[in-house]
Amino acid sequence: MQKTVEKHRGVLQRDNNYGLVKQVLEAVYSRNIQRLTQTFVTLSLSDIGEQVKLGGAEQAKKRVLEMIERNMIVATIDEQMGMVSFDTEPDKTSSQQLLLRLTAQIQVSGATRS
């Protein structure tokens, strides 16, 4: 889908539809990650990147963290192992998981600003 958008970028921009198409792509990526939470309990960042066609583990990590921050999914990221653990019941999220999630978000925010 991304390749098709880039192929027709000029036409989309000329018709003032490029922004809308980018929003659709973002929604598709997010929805695909949400579907993974219904199938898997734990999944590697590289597997998420591959299954959602994000282009790698770093892009997957960024997207998952954004979705956690926006309360679209409940998950924790084990940075050392490169694994994401999904939780389907937000009320069961322990304070340890919350701390790990916040730490991961802070690390990504700090890396983005550098």
Order of alpha helices (4+ residues) and beta strands (2+ residues): alpha-alpha-alpha-beta-alpha-alpha-beta-beta-alpha
